[in-house]
Amino acid sequence: MEDQSRVVGGLPDFMEQRLARFQNFVISEWGGRHIFRSQPFTPGDLVLCTNDYLSISNNKDIVDAQCASLREHGAGLMMSSLFNQDPNDALRRVEQTLADAVGAAEGVLTQSGYCANIGLMQAIACPGRPVYIDVIAHASLHAGIRFAGATTVLFRHNDISDLSAKISKDGAGIVVIDSIYSTNGSLAPMRDIVDLAHNRGCLMVVDESHSFGTHGLHGRGLVAGLGLAGKVDFVTVSLAKAYCSRAGFIACPRGFRDYFGFESLPAIFSSSLLPHDVAGIRAAHEVVIGEERRRDRLHSLTRYIRCGLASMGYPVGTDGEQIVALEVGSDLRAAEVRDILEDHGIFGSLFTPPATSKGRSLVRLSLHAGLSDCDVDRLMTTLRNLRVAVRLSTWSGVVRTHH
Ligand SMILES: Cc1ncc(COP(=O)(O)O)c(C=O)c1O
């Protein structure tokens, strides 16, 4: 019998209505234009929308390693990594190399940082056990908690007293933070939070996506760099930032890797990384550990640009890291600011809800070590000249995400 809910040639009504809601939103809120459509890059543009913080995406050793692997292995085996139990496999060896770098006993490579966070939260959180999470921690961590059916207890961004009060009220659970926050580059007060979690008998999870490769000696990240490896139970990483690889990683205690492979749905029901992904990660790791000069460059230009923008009156804060948020307000105004910057050859990323809360849309500039002194001068001169056109909302120090 024919489905009566179908409109002729179209989708069922419930889906048509959802599509219509989106189209009406684009018309009423965005004036009919999809605001994420921006201009294509042209030669000489300052591309500040990539998270290739050390500027290694075209590194010859990494590209050669991937090409050689493709030639040798083809695309590899199309199967879940659960079926790969060979301890000498290249994937297992890279996992151990990265775990050693973080200072953990074991590690698991995942298909993305998103899969790492969803999979980990699903494997460690459960109904009835509170998960204390910084309100602006990455959306994938929040989604993982929901996926696990656990109770989310939000604490105010970087607010240790709020976290402490909430643990006193609800008891031991899991504490989840980012080391560096992806919307505004703010740095977590990691020592204090880790000590608090440790003293209250909580499990500690740190997402190091924006610090692995860029912070700590040899880019080992902030957990290792601050000597906190013994007190942090799990470190998660998107390798699609400083490592320029399509993958994620979880550094974990001994015995967890096998458990994860049988517990985490993305590990069981989604296919493994391919040999050339793994070869790329191995090569990227060698490049990253040797790039102390690029890390120094990234940190010094971050300080210079943040201080310079603050002195021009941009409400960006001087103590954050390599992600600089120009918080604008409404979606449309943020898109306008993005367009103004693009007209001057500066390409940032537009962030609107659900990546920010309503009315807190922003343009994010991701700084990278490949910027020359001339590039930095050009960026600063342009932003000085545009100071009036680029009106920003008052800096509150926090860009709340909507979850
Ligand atoms: C802090 C953080 N965690 C996780 C992710 C997800 O990483 P991926 O792009 O590898 O899925 C991102 C990327 O946006 C991120 O910024």
The ligand as an SDF file (V2000), in Angstrom:
LIG
                    3D

 16 16  0  0  0  0  0  0  0  0999 V2000
   38.6910   20.2360   21.5120 C   0  0  0  0  0  0  0  0  0  0  0  0
   38.2840   19.3650   20.3580 C   0  0  0  0  0  0  0  0  0  0  0  0
   38.0350   18.0630   20.5750 N   0  0  0  0  0  0  0  0  0  0  0  0
   37.6410   17.2420   19.5880 C   0  0  0  0  0  0  0  0  0  0  0  0
   37.4770   17.7200   18.2910 C   0  0  0  0  0  0  0  0  0  0  0  0
   37.0000   16.7900   17.1970 C   0  0  0  0  0  0  0  0  0  0  0  0
   38.0850   16.4680   16.3900 O   0  0  0  0  0  0  0  0  0  0  0  0
   37.9690   15.8340   14.9220 P   0  0  0  0  0  0  0  0  0  0  0  0
   37.8590   16.9650   13.9850 O   0  0  0  0  0  0  0  0  0  0  0  0
   39.2600   15.0670   14.7710 O   0  0  0  0  0  0  0  0  0  0  0  0
   36.7760   14.9330   14.9380 O   0  0  0  0  0  0  0  0  0  0  0  0
   37.7560   19.0550   18.0080 C   0  0  0  0  0  0  0  0  0  0  0  0
   37.5870   19.5740   16.6300 C   0  0  0  0  0  0  0  0  0  0  0  0
   36.8180   20.4460   16.3630 O   0  0  0  0  0  0  0  0  0  0  0  0
   38.1470   19.9100   19.0690 C   0  0  0  0  0  0  0  0  0  0  0  0
   38.3780   21.2130   18.8490 O   0  0  0  0  0  0  0  0  0  0  0  0
  1  2  1  0
  2  3  1  0
  2 15  2  0
  3  4  2  0
  4  5  1  0
  5  6  1  0
  5 12  2  0
  6  7  1  0
  7  8  1  0
  8  9  2  0
  8 10  1  0
  8 11  1  0
 12 13  1  0
 12 15  1  0
 13 14  2  0
 15 16  1  0
M  END
$$$$
